[in-house]
Amino acid sequence: MESGSSPIGRFARRPYAGSVSRIFAALAAGLLAAAIPVAMPSATADSGLDRFYGQHLEWKSCDDPGLDKAGAQCADVTVPLNYAQPQGKTITVAISRLAADPATRRGVLLSNPGGPGGPGLDMTVELGKAMTPRVRASYDLIGMDPRGIGRSSVVNCHWPRGFGLQSAGPTLASYAESVAAQADLAARCFAAEGERIRYITTRNTARDMDVIRGALGAERINYFGVSYGTYLGAVYTQMFPDRSDRIVLDSSVDPDRYAAGDNSQMGPANEAAFDLWAGWAAEHDGDYHLGTTVEQVRGFVADLLRRAAASPIRVGRLSIGVHDLPVVLFQQLNDPRNYHALAETVRRFADAADGKPVTLAPGLTDMLTQLLNAEPTDLSPQTAVMCGDVEADRDPQSYWRTIESVRATQPLFGAFVNNITPCAFWAAPIEPKTVIDNSVPALIVQSTGDTRTAYAGAQAMHRDLKASRMVTLQDVAVHGLFANYPAPCVDNAVNTYFATGALPATDTTCTG
């Protein structure tokens, strides 16, 4: 990664030398001092907000082909940057609306596609297609680009790479590179955004949702959230229980371990999903030549990682190094329908490492371009939300100890999901982490093999939302179910709940 001109960047280019303790001490002291501004008082007050709740929304064309074709309208909602200072600076949150049938309308249904950092204006289009006619006619479907994201007042840290998370690599030297790179990303965010970035948080997005509710004239909101969107929905129920109506959480994060702890749960899930894919690839060895057994396919990919560590794999103008390759594997391992695409990716990377001319599929090229080159934009809003929500461990040595402890059982993904992030070099959050513990009714749907939000996390969400019911899709390694993966039991449960408000009598398990 090309470093900037800051002291952090210069450190990243220094040769590795000295004892482990001295290296980590220098990183922890120097990088924290460079990246963390003075913490501000907590923002907890919630008053003087009438002008936001009562604002008039000006609906207009969305200027988006998918939304415009579906008949959606869009508007900007003005909200405080800091809810503790409602007379201070304001920002805007972009929303979309697909109207209900006026004859059968029962309310508004907000949604979030996850991330954090995922723009959600157009999520309503596919969501509506998965609904029964009765359900679709009952709700104004409200999409939202959360604060800091998409068409809302956006965060832009001007990163040299698109994705903040990366693998630590195989050695202490590669980990030192990663620590310096992550600290550099954090420093860039505060240099570009200043104090504003500290208010891009889940609690503030939940407050924005309630302002949207008020501006739409709704007494309560219905909600559908996927992945991180489940955490956002749960936080809303905790902060605004009396304004929460029918809540569906699809592929849930673990609210107790949200942020870095939630990432670590992805390690075992992805290693297991990799073995499923490796078994499929072994059956298709005639097409991809990766090996005829799971062990051979694992060995092939492990060798590819070693080669990337020795010399980054060049594909056109892109360079895939040891910090990046596990991320690419992770990105394509979230759905069994992607098995062929992942096999094609591994095959072409191996060919490129052999010096053969390689052309990548357009979708993979686009993903790698954003991951490695921050085009068309970086994903720093995702980092802003996670770092602003929960204070991370600031000791680089502790991350390294964890990585080393899981290498034997998580050889491909342990150094990725347990790696240090920019949050270790972030300013302290302006508010404490939200503790989820309430009895707001909710429907949780989850696959047992989910590679992004592990099944144990959904079980924790179920325990914390004490009036919830859970529908489990057994033995499928997929992330995101409703409106994404064909599972009639899940679709029926979601549509029934939105139609009638009746949760399943008991938790249920079904197969795809």
Phi, psi and omega in degrees: 000133180283125184265159180275198186263005180287166174304327178297315180298320180295321178298321182298334182267355179289147174298147178284127179203158176095174183286162178302314184296320181292320179299311183292323178297318178296317179298310185296319183283307185292318185285322178296319179296325182284332192255341190253117173281173180294135180292146177260162178301155180295145176257107183235338184291154183217074184217167179068032187254006186303322183293336178278315180294330183261011184292151176269129181266135178259104182278142183208176175298145180280344182055042178222126187304314182293315180291317181296320178296325180282352180089021182280158169237158182231156178208160175253131179253127179274131180223158176290143170296314181239113183293344175283345179228071186295344177269003182270213184297148177239159173226174178242148175239123182276133177230158175236159180219124167254111192289149173283172170286119183305331183287335185235009185296133176241352178161196180251149179230108177275160182212159176213132185272359178105200183128263353299161180107004180276126173292141188233013181302318186264005178300331185296334184295307179289326178299316179296325180293331181276351181274152172291158179306322180297314182292315182301323182286346188271342190229141160285117180275119185250113173269159185210132163269107183301162180310137179087000193228143170061236181273356173283174177304111198264147170270134177218106182273355180057048178289151174281350176229160187277321190250129183289323184284143177207167179278148178287340184083185190270345189231167176296327178295316179293326177293319177301320175300317182294318179301313180297321180295318180293321177295323177298318179298317179298315181298322179297323181296316181286332175291322183277322190249340181063212184294337183304325186294339183287348181259008175269081187228164179294319180299320178289326175294322175298320176296320176301318179301323180287326173297318177301316176305311181296317180295333178275355179075024182261141177284322180220164177243146166264159191207142171229122179229143179244141173059236176306330178301338175290322178293316177302315178298319180294320177297320177299316180296328180287320183278327185227060185298324183284350180251009180261130180251247182269116189244125176239127181242115188249117179066074194278143167283166175272109183294338180280335183240019183308146182084234188299319180295325178291323177302318185297333179292343181286341184300298180301322181296320181284326175297319178294318179294325177299319179296323175297314178296318181299323176297319177296315181297323179296324178289342180245033181299331178297336180268322190243341176057050178255352181135159184255000176224165177301318182297320179293320179294318176300316179297322179298314181289322177299320177295323178297322176296319178297321179293321178294328177291324180285322181200121181306145181278124182263126174228102186062232179269004181263145179231115184256109182259185184293335176287337189257327188301316177299329179293320179296316177300315180301317184298330185258008185254018188265004184199127181298342176287352178264005186305315182295323180293320178294318178298320179295321178298311181298318180299316183287326175296319179296319178297318179296321178296332177278359179088010180278148176292134186226138172240127181266154175298146183305318181298319178292320178300317179297317180296315180293324180296318177289318181300315189264330188239001179060040176242130006279346179205163177274170181255032181297332176302326177300313180295320180302317181294309183298317182288329179283341182274318189222131177287131183268161171300131184258006184260106180303330181296326183292323177296317181297319178298318179295315180302314181295326184288340184251002185301322184293323183264341180229064188293333182267319191244351182300320182284348176270304188286343179254008185286158175296150180233172175301341181297335179293345184238022184263159172295152179299142179303150181283344179221157175294159175299143179284128174266121180271118181195090182206177182241032173287127179300142179203152174252125179248127176238138190202142171266148183289335184259015183309128183268348182257314178238102189297152183303324178299328178294320177294323176297322177294319177300318179299318179294321184286327175265091196291342178258016183275162169236154185232133173248120184255129172265115189277138166061039173230127180267074183225147178246120183092115187250292185297133182068013180225310187239136183288101179218092185305325181296322178289313181301317181295319181296316181295312181295321179297317181295314179294330181282318190244341186080006182266117174284157172305147182297327179219166171296144183228156176231138181216174180242155180277000000 
